[in-house]
């Protein structure tokens, strides 16, 4: 009886996760305002939001394997299950954890100034589909404000499929309490 209950619960959770990924990525694709590139953006967003569900998928895989709930998962070799778990963990880390980490690196450059100047450099912000969420920008601005720097230099790669809320996201940078120097390059005609 317990196996049937666990199986039913696993299937309900898996269905709910799949529905979340498909529906939420579809809604966010419309937020990106695609005119002709819907089918190019939607699969990328589906993979992105699937990364948020990886810990639950991994837990379901372990439960199904240990409880012998489904014959398909129970018949898989243990090595294949371990490879799948490692792949899920790596995918979760590279899509969710690593991009939200702020790396601080100190580099001294002698350009013969009269007084030393400390500059924070931000690169590859790529505000849009996969990054630039308001909570991430607020965290970035708070971290910049805590640094003892004379100025902030933002070097390109500002946007990546920006959404309808782009202006609101960029307005959060007004909270930086230091002079901001930005590099804007227009490569259009």
C-alpha positions as a Markdown table, in Angstrom:
| # | Residue | x | y | z |
|---|---|---|---|---|
| 1 | Unk | 0.0 | 0.0 | 0.0 |
| 2 | Unk | 2.8 | 2.4 | 0.8 |
| 3 | Unk | 4.5 | 1.8 | -2.6 |
| 4 | Unk | 1.3 | 2.8 | -4.4 |
| 5 | Unk | 1.0 | 6.0 | -2.2 |
| 6 | Unk | 4.6 | 7.0 | -2.8 |
| 7 | Unk | 4.2 | 6.3 | -6.6 |
| 8 | Unk | 1.0 | 8.4 | -6.8 |
| 9 | Unk | 2.6 | 11.2 | -4.8 |
| 10 | Unk | 5.8 | 11.1 | -7.0 |
| 11 | Unk | 3.7 | 11.2 | -10.2 |
| 12 | Unk | 1.7 | 14.2 | -8.9 |
| 13 | Unk | 4.8 | 16.1 | -7.9 |
| 14 | Unk | 6.5 | 15.3 | -11.2 |
| 15 | Unk | 3.4 | 16.5 | -13.2 |
| 16 | Unk | 3.2 | 19.7 | -11.1 |
| 17 | Unk | 6.9 | 20.4 | -11.7 |
| 18 | Unk | 6.6 | 19.8 | -15.5 |
| 19 | Unk | 3.5 | 22.0 | -15.6 |
| 20 | Unk | 5.3 | 24.7 | -13.7 |
| 21 | Unk | 8.3 | 24.6 | -16.1 |
| 22 | Unk | 6.2 | 24.6 | -19.3 |
| 23 | Unk | 3.7 | 27.3 | -18.2 |
| 24 | Unk | 6.1 | 29.7 | -16.4 |
| 25 | Unk | 8.6 | 29.6 | -19.2 |
| 26 | Unk | 5.8 | 30.3 | -21.6 |
| 27 | Unk | 4.6 | 33.3 | -19.6 |
| 28 | Unk | 8.1 | 34.6 | -19.2 |
| 29 | Unk | 8.6 | 34.3 | -22.9 |
| 30 | Unk | 5.7 | 36.6 | -23.5 |
| 31 | Unk | 7.2 | 39.0 | -20.9 |
| 32 | Unk | 10.3 | 39.1 | -23.1 |
| 33 | Unk | 8.0 | 40.5 | -25.8 |
| 34 | Unk | 9.1 | 38.2 | -28.6 |
| 35 | Unk | 7.7 | 39.0 | -32.0 |
| 36 | Unk | 9.2 | 36.4 | -34.2 |
| 37 | Unk | 11.5 | 34.5 | -31.9 |
| 38 | Unk | 9.1 | 32.8 | -29.5 |
| 39 | Unk | 10.3 | 29.3 | -30.4 |
| 40 | Unk | 13.9 | 30.4 | -29.9 |
| 41 | Unk | 13.3 | 31.9 | -26.5 |
| 42 | Unk | 10.8 | 29.5 | -25.0 |
| 43 | Unk | 13.0 | 26.3 | -25.0 |
| 44 | Unk | 15.9 | 28.3 | -23.4 |
| 45 | Unk | 13.6 | 29.5 | -20.7 |
| 46 | Unk | 12.1 | 26.1 | -20.1 |
| 47 | Unk | 15.6 | 24.7 | -19.5 |
| 48 | Unk | 16.4 | 27.7 | -17.2 |
| 49 | Unk | 13.3 | 27.2 | -15.1 |
| 50 | Unk | 13.8 | 23.4 | -15.1 |
| 51 | Unk | 17.1 | 24.2 | -13.3 |
| 52 | Unk | 15.1 | 25.5 | -10.3 |
| 53 | Unk | 13.3 | 22.2 | -10.0 |
| 54 | Unk | 16.5 | 20.0 | -10.2 |
| 55 | Unk | 16.7 | 19.4 | -6.4 |
| 56 | Unk | 13.2 | 18.1 | -6.3 |
| 57 | Unk | 13.7 | 15.9 | -9.4 |
| 58 | Unk | 16.9 | 14.6 | -7.8 |
| 59 | Unk | 14.9 | 13.8 | -4.5 |
| 60 | Unk | 12.2 | 12.1 | -6.5 |
| 61 | Unk | 14.8 | 10.0 | -8.3 |
| 62 | Unk | 16.4 | 8.9 | -5.0 |
| 63 | Unk | 13.0 | 8.1 | -3.5 |
| 64 | Unk | 11.9 | 6.1 | -6.5 |
| 65 | Unk | 15.2 | 4.3 | -6.6 |
| 66 | Unk | 15.3 | 3.4 | -2.9 |
| 67 | Unk | 11.7 | 2.5 | -2.6 |
| 68 | Unk | 11.5 | 0.6 | -5.9 |
| 69 | Unk | 8.4 | 2.6 | -6.6 |
| 70 | Unk | 8.5 | 2.4 | -10.4 |
| 71 | Unk | 9.9 | -0.5 | -12.3 |
| 72 | Unk | 11.6 | 1.8 | -14.8 |
| 73 | Unk | 13.7 | 3.6 | -12.2 |
| 74 | Unk | 14.3 | 0.4 | -10.2 |
| 75 | Unk | 15.8 | -1.3 | -13.2 |
| 76 | Unk | 18.3 | 1.5 | -13.9 |
| 77 | Unk | 21.8 | 0.7 | -13.0 |
| 78 | Unk | 23.1 | 2.5 | -9.9 |
| 79 | Unk | 25.9 | 4.1 | -11.9 |
| 80 | Unk | 23.4 | 5.7 | -14.3 |
| 81 | Unk | 21.4 | 7.0 | -11.3 |
| 82 | Unk | 24.5 | 8.5 | -9.8 |
| 83 | Unk | 25.5 | 10.1 | -13.1 |
| 84 | Unk | 22.0 | 11.6 | -13.4 |
| 85 | Unk | 22.2 | 13.0 | -9.8 |
| 86 | Unk | 25.7 | 14.5 | -10.5 |
| 87 | Unk | 24.4 | 16.0 | -13.7 |
| 88 | Unk | 21.4 | 17.5 | -12.0 |
| 89 | Unk | 23.6 | 19.0 | -9.3 |
| 90 | Unk | 26.0 | 20.5 | -11.8 |
| 91 | Unk | 23.2 | 21.9 | -13.9 |
| 92 | Unk | 21.6 | 23.5 | -10.8 |
| 93 | Unk | 24.9 | 25.0 | -9.7 |
| 94 | Unk | 25.9 | 26.4 | -13.1 |
| 95 | Unk | 22.4 | 27.9 | -13.8 |
| 96 | Unk | 21.2 | 29.0 | -10.4 |
| 97 | Unk | 24.0 | 29.3 | -7.9 |
| 98 | Unk | 27.1 | 30.4 | -9.8 |
| 99 | Unk | 25.5 | 33.3 | -11.8 |
| 100 | Unk | 24.2 | 35.0 | -8.6 |
| 101 | Unk | 27.7 | 34.9 | -7.0 |
| 102 | Unk | 29.5 | 38.2 | -7.0 |
| 103 | Unk | 33.3 | 37.7 | -7.5 |
| 104 | Unk | 35.5 | 40.4 | -6.0 |
| 105 | Unk | 39.0 | 40.5 | -7.4 |
| 106 | Unk | 41.6 | 43.1 | -6.6 |
| 107 | Unk | 44.1 | 44.1 | -9.2 |
| 108 | Unk | 46.6 | 46.9 | -9.0 |
| 109 | Unk | 47.3 | 48.8 | -12.2 |
| 110 | Unk | 50.0 | 51.5 | -12.2 |
| 111 | Unk | 49.0 | 54.3 | -14.7 |
| 112 | Unk | 51.1 | 57.0 | -13.0 |
| 113 | Unk | 48.2 | 58.9 | -11.4 |
| 114 | Unk | 48.9 | 61.6 | -8.9 |
| 115 | Unk | 46.6 | 59.9 | -6.4 |
| 116 | Unk | 45.6 | 56.3 | -6.2 |
| 117 | Unk | 42.1 | 55.5 | -7.5 |
| 118 | Unk | 40.0 | 52.5 | -6.8 |
| 119 | Unk | 37.5 | 51.4 | -9.4 |
| 120 | Unk | 35.0 | 48.6 | -9.3 |
| 121 | Unk | 34.4 | 47.0 | -12.7 |
| 122 | Unk | 31.2 | 45.3 | -13.6 |
| 123 | Unk | 31.0 | 43.2 | -16.7 |
| 124 | Unk | 28.5 | 40.9 | -18.5 |
| 125 | Unk | 25.4 | 42.0 | -16.5 |
| 126 | Unk | 23.1 | 40.6 | -19.3 |
| 127 | Unk | 20.0 | 41.9 | -17.8 |
| 128 | Unk | 17.1 | 40.1 | -19.3 |
| 129 | Unk | 15.7 | 36.6 | -19.4 |
| 130 | Unk | 18.2 | 34.8 | -17.2 |
| 131 | Unk | 19.6 | 37.5 | -14.9 |
| 132 | Unk | 18.9 | 41.0 | -13.8 |
| 133 | Unk | 16.1 | 40.0 | -11.5 |
| 134 | Unk | 15.3 | 42.9 | -9.1 |
| 135 | Unk | 16.6 | 40.9 | -6.0 |
| 136 | Unk | 19.9 | 40.3 | -7.8 |
| 137 | Unk | 20.3 | 43.9 | -8.8 |
| 138 | Unk | 19.5 | 45.1 | -5.3 |
| 139 | Unk | 22.1 | 42.7 | -3.9 |
| 140 | Unk | 24.6 | 43.9 | -6.5 |
| 141 | Unk | 23.9 | 47.6 | -5.7 |
| 142 | Unk | 24.2 | 46.9 | -1.9 |
| 143 | Unk | 27.5 | 45.2 | -2.4 |
| 144 | Unk | 28.9 | 48.0 | -4.6 |
| 145 | Unk | 27.8 | 50.6 | -2.0 |
| 146 | Unk | 29.7 | 48.6 | 0.8 |
| 147 | Unk | 32.9 | 48.6 | -1.2 |
| 148 | Unk | 35.4 | 51.4 | -0.6 |
| 149 | Unk | 35.8 | 52.5 | -4.2 |
| 150 | Unk | 36.1 | 55.8 | -5.9 |
| 151 | Unk | 34.0 | 54.9 | -9.0 |
| 152 | Unk | 32.2 | 52.1 | -10.7 |
| 153 | Unk | 32.9 | 51.1 | -14.3 |
| 154 | Unk | 30.2 | 49.1 | -16.2 |
| 155 | Unk | 31.7 | 47.6 | -19.3 |
| 156 | Unk | 29.1 | 46.3 | -21.8 |
| 157 | Unk | 27.0 | 43.3 | -22.3 |
| 158 | Unk | 24.2 | 45.0 | -20.5 |
| 159 | Unk | 21.2 | 43.2 | -22.0 |
| 160 | Unk | 20.2 | 39.7 | -23.2 |
| 161 | Unk | 16.6 | 39.5 | -24.5 |
| 162 | Unk | 15.3 | 42.2 | -22.2 |
| 163 | Unk | 11.8 | 42.0 | -20.9 |
| 164 | Unk | 9.0 | 44.4 | -20.5 |
| 165 | Unk | 10.3 | 45.4 | -17.1 |
| 166 | Unk | 13.7 | 46.6 | -18.4 |
| 167 | Unk | 13.3 | 50.2 | -17.3 |
| 168 | Unk | 12.4 | 49.2 | -13.8 |
| 169 | Unk | 15.4 | 46.9 | -13.6 |
| 170 | Unk | 17.8 | 49.6 | -14.8 |
| 171 | Unk | 16.3 | 52.2 | -12.4 |
| 172 | Unk | 17.6 | 50.1 | -9.5 |
| 173 | Unk | 21.1 | 51.1 | -10.5 |
| 174 | Unk | 20.2 | 54.7 | -9.3 |
| 175 | Unk | 20.8 | 53.3 | -5.8 |
| 176 | Unk | 24.6 | 53.2 | -6.4 |
| 177 | Unk | 26.2 | 55.9 | -4.2 |
| 178 | Unk | 29.3 | 56.3 | -6.3 |
| 179 | Unk | 30.0 | 57.8 | -9.7 |
| 180 | Unk | 29.1 | 55.3 | -12.4 |
| 181 | Unk | 31.0 | 55.2 | -15.7 |
| 182 | Unk | 29.4 | 53.1 | -18.4 |
| 183 | Unk | 30.6 | 51.9 | -21.7 |
| 184 | Unk | 27.8 | 52.0 | -24.3 |
| 185 | Unk | 28.6 | 50.7 | -27.7 |
| 186 | Unk | 26.0 | 50.8 | -30.5 |
| 187 | Unk | 26.8 | 48.4 | -33.3 |
| 188 | Unk | 23.6 | 49.0 | -35.2 |
| 189 | Unk | 23.2 | 50.9 | -38.5 |
